Amino acid sequence: MVPALDRRLQQQVEAVKNLILSEVNVKELDFITDASGILVKKIKPNFKTLGPKCGKLMKQTAAAITEFSQADISKIEKDGIFNLEVAGKN
């Protein structure tokens, strides 16, 4: 099973499907999406990046990030941005 977040990625993998099947010695390649219920994603804060951006609010920001739902994570993957408000700051 290969996770395919968008149609473009699926088409790219399809282009080399036969090579993948022969190299990893499998008979079939299936694509799964976020909606399939098989993938459970977790998010973990990057403290090196958060430190300079959040300063003294880093602990609260990290706690908020760890509480993201599957829908929040999908939104980040699709949009590339997520607005988070911590202690009244965006």
Buried (B, 14 or more C-beta within 10 A) or exposed (E): EEBBEEEEEBEEBBEEEEEEEEEEEEEEBEEEBBEEEEBEBEBEBEEEEBEEEBEEBBEEBBEBBEEBEBEBBBBBEEEEEEEEEBEEEE
